[in-house]
Amino acid sequence: MGILSGNPQEEPMHYGEVFGAWTYLTSLKGIISGYQTMMNHTGDADLFKFIENMVDEAKREEMEMEQLLKENGVGLPPSPPERAYSDHENIPVGARFNDPEISAMITKDIATGLVACSQVIGQSTREDIAMMFGRYHSNKAQAGAKLLQLNKDKGWLVLPPLHIETPQSVTV
């Protein structure tokens, strides 16, 4: 196999891996900033703790992605500034996101992140990159399950119409 035999970290990244990692890092930076802002809007202690954990995990992933890209000579995307802490009571009611809205936005982000991780896993030729994104995927799946349970417990889950009755079969 030549260049692809041996230690995966000595193999070059291909353009798909570079683009996937760089785009993922860009998204992480936006998520960290956005979630710090959402923490200022939430009044629910459980949701606040969940978001705080999501920010911590995103920061860990950010550090790993930055290290991977630096080691491979790829320039890093810009980072937005850290958000200041604010008490949600200081944000006017009509101007702040409510807890079910915040939870729904994070649910969407988790689903999008699962797809992004799967895509990088599928296009990777370096095992270390595929495994890194596999770990991120697993963490997101677990976070999604926790958030689903939180949504159910808080009554925030909006269900689509339920298909309870099945139509009678018609004989011809």
Secondary structure by P-SEA (a helix, b strand, c coil): ccccccccccccccaaaaaaaaaaaaaaaaaaaaaaaaaaccccaaaaaaaaaaaaaaaaaaaaaaaaaaaacccccccccbbbbbccccccccccccaaaaaaaaaaaaaaaaaaaaaaaaacccaaaaaaaaaaaaaaaaaaaaaaaaaaaacccccccccccccccccc
